[in-house]
Amino acid sequence: MAHTLNTFVRNFCSNFYENSCVLDETCKVLDGKPCQFFEKWVYPECDPGYIFSTEKDSHRKVLRDYQKIKKSFKGLKIDNIRTCECGKPLMPHKRYCDSCRESRRRLSLRAKSK
């Protein structure tokens, strides 16, 4: 399922609660207005895995939808996202993705048991 701007806001905005904004009476983004909180905190801090999701155009679609609201919004620089040795995006303060971390842990335990 391709994410739209509405589902992106509903899933990632910490101020979106019970179909409204905690900071305002209505969600500005859902009303088609620019939102500084969305630009500064929600969009940049979303899960990096979302950018590299199986649906390659999902992230671009969210960006295009928001740029219809605010044309000067540039979005993220995807080049700056750290990746694991396997190529998956890394969350902040992590050295390895979950699958690489688990396989490295198994290798370490095998080496200790010999």
Buried (B, 14 or more C-beta within 10 A) or exposed (E): EEBEBEEBBBEBBEBBEEEEBEEEEEBBBBEEEBBEBBBEBBBEEBEBEBBBBEEEEBBEBBBEBBBEBEEEBEBBEEEEEEEBEEEBBBEEEEEBBEEBEEEEEEEEEEEEEE
